[in-house]
Amino acid sequence: MLGCTRAAVGKIIDTLRQQGFVINAKTKTGYQLISEPAELIPARVEARLTEGGLGAPHMHFRHIDSTNLEARRRAEEGLPHGACLSTDHQTAGRGRFNRRWVTPEAAGLLFSIFLRPSMHLSDVFSLTSMMAVAICVAIENLGSPRASIKWPNDIYLEGLKLAGILTEFTSCAESIEYVIVGVGLNTNLQKQELDKLDAPANSLLAATGRRWDRAILLAEILNQASILYYDLAHGNRTRITSMYNERFWLEGKTVEIQEGDLVLKGKALGIAPDGALNLELPDGVITQIRNGDVTVLSINT
């Protein structure tokens, strides 16, 4: 009926099995999909993406130094807006201030989104906010407990770090040439693996008691990011700011912000529409911080 022979169907099934799909053949009935592979296959992600949104084309690597670095290399070759690069394992994964990001192979969701946005240089901070909100909404939609955001780039779950975001960009004058938003998310790390990390951390597996399909998770994050990116591209930051502040982990806490030799102390009061931190200084003046390392000193709420 579909113009496809049994032999052709058989070849397709063989190819899928080689990719890790477990498929049973049933006499006179057809085929039954038993399970999908643990490896993150681009076709499985792209099949779930919103048409015209972020995430395509999608390139996946078993091993790579860093998806952000690879995106930067491919930028010079004309990498298109919205492209996604993912990997099972990074040898040079890093966060802000070149801090190492280490995840066991295939246990984390490691990816970068490549953007060529038409926006002012000062708006680049809002892309980190966009991704933070997208991650929170996506994991909650798929059954995670409610997540929180620690400004400027960390996702917390049950008081422990779950994910980090590294946003890098290249600009000319006040215009942005391209932006790379990299994400490392602890997906299926077990407790004993989390205990080996340098700092206390959480994973979706540890928090929910079940393994997560990384292809489904990545597609949901990309779809949520597409919705929010559309807002940003049309000058609307209201939704992102509101959703971010609803999940703002630092709200009401006394914090210390260090940027180079400059150190400021004050109370964190959410973010501004451009992604800057609203910090109430001891004299009551509210200033906005756009970069820095945050240390929580005390909880006032």
WOKA-V217701 format. One record per pair of residues at least 12 apart in sequence whose ideal C-beta (glycine too) atoms are under 8 Angstrom apart, sorted by sequence separation. I is the first residue (numbers start at 1). GAP is how many residues later the second one is. D is the distance in whole Angstrom. If there is no record, write none. Layout:
BEGIN
I	GAP	D
I	GAP	D
END
This chain:
BEGIN
13	12	8
21	12	7
22	12	4
46	12	6
71	12	7
115	12	7
135	12	7
136	12	8
145	12	6
153	12	4
167	12	7
168	12	5
189	12	8
194	12	6
228	12	5
254	12	7
255	12	8
267	12	7
276	12	4
277	12	4
22	13	4
45	13	6
90	13	7
136	13	7
144	13	7
145	13	6
153	13	7
167	13	7
190	13	8
204	13	8
254	13	6
255	13	5
266	13	4
267	13	4
276	13	6
277	13	8
21	14	7
22	14	8
71	14	5
89	14	8
153	14	7
167	14	5
168	14	7
189	14	4
253	14	7
254	14	8
266	14	5
276	14	5
21	15	6
42	15	8
70	15	6
147	15	7
166	15	8
167	15	7
186	15	6
188	15	7
190	15	6
191	15	6
252	15	6
253	15	5
264	15	6
266	15	5
275	15	7
20	16	7
21	16	6
42	16	4
89	16	4
133	16	7
165	16	7
166	16	4
186	16	7
187	16	6
188	16	7
189	16	6
190	16	7
252	16	7
265	16	8
266	16	7
272	16	6
274	16	8
20	17	3
42	17	7
88	17	5
89	17	7
93	17	7
132	17	5
165	17	7
166	17	8
186	17	4
187	17	5
188	17	5
189	17	7
251	17	6
252	17	8
264	17	7
265	17	7
269	17	7
277	17	8
13	18	6
19	18	6
20	18	7
42	18	5
67	18	4
88	18	5
113	18	8
139	18	8
165	18	6
166	18	8
186	18	7
187	18	7
250	18	4
251	18	7
20	19	6
41	19	7
67	19	7
136	19	6
164	19	7
185	19	8
251	19	6
19	20	8
40	20	6
67	20	6
90	20	6
135	20	5
163	20	6
164	20	5
248	20	8
257	20	7
20	21	8
89	21	8
132	21	7
163	21	6
266	21	8
9	22	8
19	22	6
88	22	8
163	22	4
248	22	5
257	22	7
39	23	8
57	23	7
64	23	5
67	23	7
69	23	7
86	23	8
87	23	5
132	23	6
162	23	7
163	23	7
188	23	5
248	23	7
264	23	8
59	24	7
61	24	7
63	24	7
66	24	5
86	24	6
87	24	7
128	24	6
162	24	6
188	24	6
255	24	7
58	25	7
59	25	7
60	25	8
61	25	7
62	25	7
63	25	7
64	25	8
65	25	7
66	25	8
86	25	4
128	25	6
161	25	8
187	25	5
245	25	4
264	25	7
56	26	6
57	26	5
58	26	5
59	26	5
60	26	5
61	26	4
62	26	5
63	26	5
64	26	6
65	26	5
66	26	5
68	26	8
85	26	6
86	26	8
188	26	8
244	26	8
245	26	6
268	26	8
55	27	7
56	27	7
57	27	8
58	27	8
59	27	7
60	27	7
61	27	8
62	27	7
63	27	8
64	27	7
65	27	4
66	27	6
84	27	6
85	27	5
125	27	7
187	27	6
244	27	6
250	27	8
54	28	5
56	28	7
58	28	7
60	28	8
63	28	7
66	28	7
84	28	7
135	28	6
264	28	8
53	29	7
55	29	5
84	29	6
85	29	7
54	30	7
83	30	7
84	30	8
135	30	8
155	30	7
187	30	7
241	30	6
259	30	8
262	30	8
82	31	7
83	31	4
241	31	7
82	32	7
185	32	8
241	32	5
257	32	5
259	32	6
265	32	7
81	33	7
82	33	7
132	33	6
259	33	4
267	33	6
80	34	8
81	34	6
131	34	5
258	34	6
259	34	7
79	35	5
81	35	4
238	35	7
257	35	4
258	35	5
80	36	8
81	36	8
131	36	8
237	36	4
257	36	7
128	37	5
237	37	7
257	37	6
258	37	7
161	38	7
183	38	8
256	38	7
45	39	7
75	39	7
128	39	5
161	39	7
162	39	7
255	39	5
256	39	5
74	40	8
127	40	6
160	40	5
161	40	5
162	40	5
255	40	6
45	41	8
71	41	5
160	41	6
161	41	7
162	41	7
255	41	6
256	41	6
70	42	8
125	42	8
160	42	4
162	42	7
254	42	7
255	42	6
67	43	6
71	43	5
124	43	7
253	43	5
254	43	5
42	44	8
67	44	6
68	44	5
158	44	6
250	44	7
253	44	8
254	44	5
67	45	4
124	45	5
157	45	5
162	45	8
253	45	7
254	45	8
40	46	6
156	46	8
250	46	7
253	46	5
254	46	6
157	47	8
252	47	7
253	47	6
40	48	7
135	48	7
252	48	5
253	48	7
39	49	7
158	49	6
252	49	3
121	50	5
131	50	5
135	50	7
157	50	5
251	50	7
124	52	6
127	52	6
131	52	6
121	53	5
128	53	7
120	54	6
121	54	7
127	54	6
120	55	8
121	55	6
124	55	6
96	56	8
120	56	8
96	57	6
119	57	6
55	58	7
95	58	7
54	59	6
117	59	6
144	60	6
54	61	8
116	61	7
116	62	5
117	62	6
145	62	6
101	63	6
115	63	7
116	63	8
144	63	6
145	63	8
114	64	7
115	64	4
144	64	6
114	65	8
115	65	8
139	65	7
143	65	6
40	66	8
114	66	6
115	66	7
39	67	7
113	67	7
143	67	8
38	68	6
96	68	8
112	68	5
113	68	5
40	69	8
95	69	5
112	69	7
96	70	6
112	70	4
113	70	8
142	70	7
95	71	5
111	71	7
112	71	7
94	72	7
111	72	6
110	73	7
109	74	7
110	74	5
142	74	7
109	75	8
110	75	8
142	75	6
108	76	6
109	76	4
108	77	6
108	78	6
109	78	5
139	78	7
142	78	6
107	79	8
108	79	5
138	79	7
141	79	6
107	80	6
108	80	8
103	81	6
107	81	5
108	81	7
106	82	8
107	82	5
138	82	4
101	83	5
103	83	7
138	83	4
141	83	8
104	85	7
138	85	8
103	86	7
107	86	7
135	86	6
138	86	5
134	87	5
137	87	5
134	88	8
95	89	7
104	89	6
135	89	8
134	90	4
93	91	6
133	91	8
134	91	4
134	93	8
156	93	5
90	94	8
131	94	6
134	94	6
75	95	7
102	95	7
130	95	6
133	95	6
149	95	6
72	96	7
102	96	8
107	96	8
151	97	7
68	98	6
72	98	8
100	98	8
130	98	5
149	98	5
151	98	8
79	99	8
130	99	6
148	99	5
149	99	6
150	99	4
151	99	6
68	100	6
147	100	6
148	100	7
149	100	6
150	100	6
146	101	7
148	101	4
130	102	6
75	103	5
75	105	8
109	105	5
127	105	7
126	106	6
137	106	7
111	107	6
133	107	6
136	107	8
72	108	6
106	108	8
109	108	6
71	109	5
109	109	6
113	109	7
123	109	7
130	110	6
133	110	5
71	111	8
126	111	6
129	111	5
133	111	5
136	111	6
68	112	5
109	112	8
113	112	7
129	112	7
132	112	6
119	113	7
68	114	4
115	114	8
119	114	8
126	114	7
133	114	7
67	115	6
117	115	8
118	115	7
129	115	5
66	116	8
117	116	7
151	117	7
151	120	6
152	123	7
152	125	7
151	126	5
86	132	7
84	134	8
84	138	7
152	139	7
129	142	7
152	142	8
151	143	6
150	144	7
129	146	4
126	147	7
128	147	6
126	148	6
127	148	8
125	149	6
126	149	4
125	150	3
123	151	6
125	151	6
122	152	6
55	163	8
55	164	7
125	165	6
48	167	7
55	167	4
48	168	7
54	168	5
55	168	8
53	169	7
45	170	5
49	170	6
53	170	6
44	171	4
48	171	4
54	171	5
55	171	7
44	172	8
47	172	8
48	172	8
53	172	8
54	172	5
45	173	5
46	173	8
49	173	6
50	173	5
53	173	3
40	174	5
41	174	6
45	174	5
49	174	6
52	174	8
53	174	8
40	175	6
44	175	8
48	175	8
54	175	6
38	176	8
50	176	5
36	177	7
45	177	7
49	177	8
50	177	8
40	178	7
36	179	7
97	196	7
96	197	8
END
